[in-house]
Amino acid sequence: MKDATDACFTTCNWPAYDGLGYYVTCLPDGSWSAPGGFCFPRSCSGSPGPEWANSGCAFMSVGSQCTAARPSGQQGIGYVASCTIAGWQVTARDCSNIPTTCSFLPTPNAPEGSKGWSSDCAGRANGESCQAACDGLNPYFGRGY
């Protein structure tokens, strides 16, 4: 049986939490006091890198993940970092420029009834179009593809 001078202690769940831990004291009436002490989640200070500027990552708790969007005009999943006991661990830096040209012809074979894709279709810039004229034979007439 506990007497009035006994106390029970618990430690913080290291390594994710730090602090002095908590304690309760056995009171003269046989009940326990309210808990005292504290534990706080460990966190990563600062941001994972310049790509995360203004991302709100600073002081996220251990186990959290922070993402930053890729810049406009780029492709990829963006930037991802995880807050670990050892600090920020970057798990993805996936951003690259969107290709500015189409390197190949639109399809291996142009649509039926056309004269085929012009060889200058390869290398066209984003937003440009390429045309395959109708061959003019049988029922194939019109503006093309």
VEXBA-756282 format. One record per residue (C-alpha): x, y, z; chain; residue in one letter; residue number from 1. Coordinates in steps of 0.25 Angstrom, whole numbers, m for minus. Each point is the difference from the previous one (the first is absolute). Layout:
BEGIN
site px=X&py=Y&pz=Z&cadena=A&residuo=A&num=NUM
...
//
This chain:
BEGIN
site px=0&py=0&pz=0&cadena=A&residuo=M&num=1
site px=5&py=14&pz=m4&cadena=A&residuo=K&num=2
site px=1&py=10&pz=11&cadena=A&residuo=D&num=3
site px=m1&py=15&pz=0&cadena=A&residuo=A&num=4
site px=14&py=3&pz=m4&cadena=A&residuo=T&num=5
site px=0&py=m10&pz=m12&cadena=A&residuo=D&num=6
site px=0&py=5&pz=m14&cadena=A&residuo=A&num=7
site px=0&py=m7&pz=m14&cadena=A&residuo=C&num=8
site px=7&py=5&pz=m12&cadena=A&residuo=F&num=9
site px=0&py=m3&pz=m15&cadena=A&residuo=T&num=10
site px=10&py=5&pz=m10&cadena=A&residuo=T&num=11
site px=m3&py=6&pz=m13&cadena=A&residuo=C&num=12
site px=m1&py=m9&pz=m12&cadena=A&residuo=N&num=13
site px=14&py=2&pz=m5&cadena=A&residuo=W&num=14
site px=5&py=2&pz=m11&cadena=A&residuo=P&num=15
site px=m13&py=7&pz=m6&cadena=A&residuo=A&num=16
site px=m3&py=7&pz=13&cadena=A&residuo=Y&num=17
site px=10&py=7&pz=10&cadena=A&residuo=D&num=18
site px=m2&py=7&pz=13&cadena=A&residuo=G&num=19
site px=0&py=m4&pz=15&cadena=A&residuo=L&num=20
site px=m11&py=m9&pz=m1&cadena=A&residuo=G&num=21
site px=m13&py=0&pz=9&cadena=A&residuo=Y&num=22
site px=m2&py=m4&pz=15&cadena=A&residuo=Y&num=23
site px=m12&py=m2&pz=10&cadena=A&residuo=V&num=24
site px=1&py=0&pz=15&cadena=A&residuo=T&num=25
site px=m8&py=m8&pz=9&cadena=A&residuo=C&num=26
site px=m8&py=9&pz=9&cadena=A&residuo=L&num=27
site px=m3&py=m2&pz=15&cadena=A&residuo=P&num=28
site px=m14&py=m4&pz=m4&cadena=A&residuo=D&num=29
site px=5&py=m11&pz=m8&cadena=A&residuo=G&num=30
site px=m3&py=6&pz=m14&cadena=A&residuo=S&num=31
site px=10&py=5&pz=m10&cadena=A&residuo=W&num=32
site px=3&py=14&pz=m3&cadena=A&residuo=S&num=33
site px=m2&py=7&pz=m14&cadena=A&residuo=A&num=34
site px=12&py=m4&pz=m9&cadena=A&residuo=P&num=35
site px=12&py=10&pz=0&cadena=A&residuo=G&num=36
site px=11&py=1&pz=m10&cadena=A&residuo=G&num=37
site px=0&py=1&pz=m15&cadena=A&residuo=F&num=38
site px=4&py=m7&pz=m13&cadena=A&residuo=C&num=39
site px=1&py=7&pz=m13&cadena=A&residuo=F&num=40
site px=1&py=m6&pz=m14&cadena=A&residuo=P&num=41
site px=14&py=1&pz=m6&cadena=A&residuo=R&num=42
site px=0&py=8&pz=m13&cadena=A&residuo=S&num=43
site px=9&py=4&pz=m12&cadena=A&residuo=C&num=44
site px=4&py=15&pz=0&cadena=A&residuo=S&num=45
site px=1&py=8&pz=m12&cadena=A&residuo=G&num=46
site px=m4&py=m5&pz=m14&cadena=A&residuo=S&num=47
site px=6&py=m12&pz=m7&cadena=A&residuo=P&num=48
site px=6&py=9&pz=m10&cadena=A&residuo=G&num=49
site px=m2&py=12&pz=m9&cadena=A&residuo=P&num=50
site px=m10&py=m7&pz=m8&cadena=A&residuo=E&num=51
site px=m9&py=0&pz=12&cadena=A&residuo=W&num=52
site px=1&py=15&pz=3&cadena=A&residuo=A&num=53
site px=m14&py=5&pz=4&cadena=A&residuo=N&num=54
site px=m5&py=m14&pz=1&cadena=A&residuo=S&num=55
site px=m3&py=0&pz=15&cadena=A&residuo=G&num=56
site px=9&py=m12&pz=3&cadena=A&residuo=C&num=57
site px=8&py=7&pz=11&cadena=A&residuo=A&num=58
site px=m2&py=m7&pz=14&cadena=A&residuo=F&num=59
site px=m9&py=m12&pz=m5&cadena=A&residuo=M&num=60
site px=0&py=m11&pz=10&cadena=A&residuo=S&num=61
site px=8&py=m13&pz=m2&cadena=A&residuo=V&num=62
site px=m8&py=m9&pz=m10&cadena=A&residuo=G&num=63
site px=m6&py=11&pz=m8&cadena=A&residuo=S&num=64
site px=2&py=1&pz=m15&cadena=A&residuo=Q&num=65
site px=1&py=14&pz=m7&cadena=A&residuo=C&num=66
site px=m2&py=2&pz=m15&cadena=A&residuo=T&num=67
site px=2&py=12&pz=m9&cadena=A&residuo=A&num=68
site px=m6&py=1&pz=m13&cadena=A&residuo=A&num=69
site px=9&py=1&pz=m13&cadena=A&residuo=R&num=70
site px=2&py=13&pz=m6&cadena=A&residuo=P&num=71
site px=m10&py=4&pz=m11&cadena=A&residuo=S&num=72
site px=5&py=m4&pz=m14&cadena=A&residuo=G&num=73
site px=6&py=m13&pz=6&cadena=A&residuo=Q&num=74
site px=m4&py=m14&pz=1&cadena=A&residuo=Q&num=75
site px=2&py=m11&pz=11&cadena=A&residuo=G&num=76
site px=m6&py=m3&pz=13&cadena=A&residuo=I&num=77
site px=7&py=12&pz=7&cadena=A&residuo=G&num=78
site px=8&py=0&pz=13&cadena=A&residuo=Y&num=79
site px=m2&py=m9&pz=12&cadena=A&residuo=V&num=80
site px=7&py=m1&pz=13&cadena=A&residuo=A&num=81
site px=m2&py=m8&pz=13&cadena=A&residuo=S&num=82
site px=3&py=5&pz=14&cadena=A&residuo=C&num=83
site px=8&py=m11&pz=7&cadena=A&residuo=T&num=84
site px=7&py=m2&pz=13&cadena=A&residuo=I&num=85
site px=13&py=4&pz=m8&cadena=A&residuo=A&num=86
site px=m6&py=12&pz=m6&cadena=A&residuo=G&num=87
site px=m6&py=3&pz=m14&cadena=A&residuo=W&num=88
site px=1&py=m11&pz=m10&cadena=A&residuo=Q&num=89
site px=m3&py=3&pz=m14&cadena=A&residuo=V&num=90
site px=m7&py=m11&pz=m7&cadena=A&residuo=T&num=91
site px=m3&py=7&pz=m14&cadena=A&residuo=A&num=92
site px=5&py=11&pz=m8&cadena=A&residuo=R&num=93
site px=m7&py=m2&pz=m13&cadena=A&residuo=D&num=94
site px=m2&py=12&pz=m8&cadena=A&residuo=C&num=95
site px=5&py=2&pz=m14&cadena=A&residuo=S&num=96
site px=m4&py=9&pz=m12&cadena=A&residuo=N&num=97
site px=m11&py=m4&pz=m9&cadena=A&residuo=I&num=98
site px=6&py=m4&pz=m13&cadena=A&residuo=P&num=99
site px=m1&py=11&pz=m10&cadena=A&residuo=T&num=100
site px=m1&py=m8&pz=m13&cadena=A&residuo=T&num=101
site px=m7&py=m13&pz=m5&cadena=A&residuo=C&num=102
site px=12&py=m8&pz=m4&cadena=A&residuo=S&num=103
site px=m8&py=m10&pz=m8&cadena=A&residuo=F&num=104
site px=m10&py=m1&pz=m11&cadena=A&residuo=L&num=105
site px=m15&py=m1&pz=6&cadena=A&residuo=P&num=106
site px=m2&py=m14&pz=m3&cadena=A&residuo=T&num=107
site px=8&py=m11&pz=m7&cadena=A&residuo=P&num=108
site px=m11&py=0&pz=m11&cadena=A&residuo=N&num=109
site px=m8&py=12&pz=m4&cadena=A&residuo=A&num=110
site px=m15&py=m1&pz=m1&cadena=A&residuo=P&num=111
site px=m6&py=m8&pz=m12&cadena=A&residuo=E&num=112
site px=m2&py=8&pz=m12&cadena=A&residuo=G&num=113
site px=11&py=10&pz=3&cadena=A&residuo=S&num=114
site px=13&py=3&pz=m7&cadena=A&residuo=K&num=115
site px=7&py=m3&pz=14&cadena=A&residuo=G&num=116
site px=6&py=9&pz=10&cadena=A&residuo=W&num=117
site px=10&py=10&pz=m5&cadena=A&residuo=S&num=118
site px=14&py=m2&pz=4&cadena=A&residuo=S&num=119
site px=1&py=14&pz=6&cadena=A&residuo=D&num=120
site px=m11&py=m4&pz=11&cadena=A&residuo=C&num=121
site px=12&py=m6&pz=8&cadena=A&residuo=A&num=122
site px=6&py=11&pz=8&cadena=A&residuo=G&num=123
site px=m12&py=9&pz=1&cadena=A&residuo=R&num=124
site px=m2&py=9&pz=12&cadena=A&residuo=A&num=125
site px=m10&py=m2&pz=11&cadena=A&residuo=N&num=126
site px=m14&py=6&pz=m5&cadena=A&residuo=G&num=127
site px=4&py=m1&pz=m15&cadena=A&residuo=E&num=128
site px=m8&py=m10&pz=m9&cadena=A&residuo=S&num=129
site px=4&py=m9&pz=m11&cadena=A&residuo=C&num=130
site px=m9&py=m4&pz=m12&cadena=A&residuo=Q&num=131
site px=m1&py=m12&pz=m9&cadena=A&residuo=A&num=132
site px=m7&py=4&pz=m13&cadena=A&residuo=A&num=133
site px=m10&py=m9&pz=m6&cadena=A&residuo=C&num=134
site px=5&py=m8&pz=m12&cadena=A&residuo=D&num=135
site px=m12&py=4&pz=m9&cadena=A&residuo=G&num=136
site px=m2&py=m14&pz=m5&cadena=A&residuo=L&num=137
site px=m14&py=m7&pz=1&cadena=A&residuo=N&num=138
site px=m9&py=6&pz=11&cadena=A&residuo=P&num=139
site px=12&py=7&pz=7&cadena=A&residuo=Y&num=140
site px=m2&py=15&pz=m2&cadena=A&residuo=F&num=141
site px=0&py=11&pz=11&cadena=A&residuo=G&num=142
site px=9&py=8&pz=8&cadena=A&residuo=R&num=143
site px=8&py=m12&pz=5&cadena=A&residuo=G&num=144
site px=4&py=m4&pz=14&cadena=A&residuo=Y&num=145
//
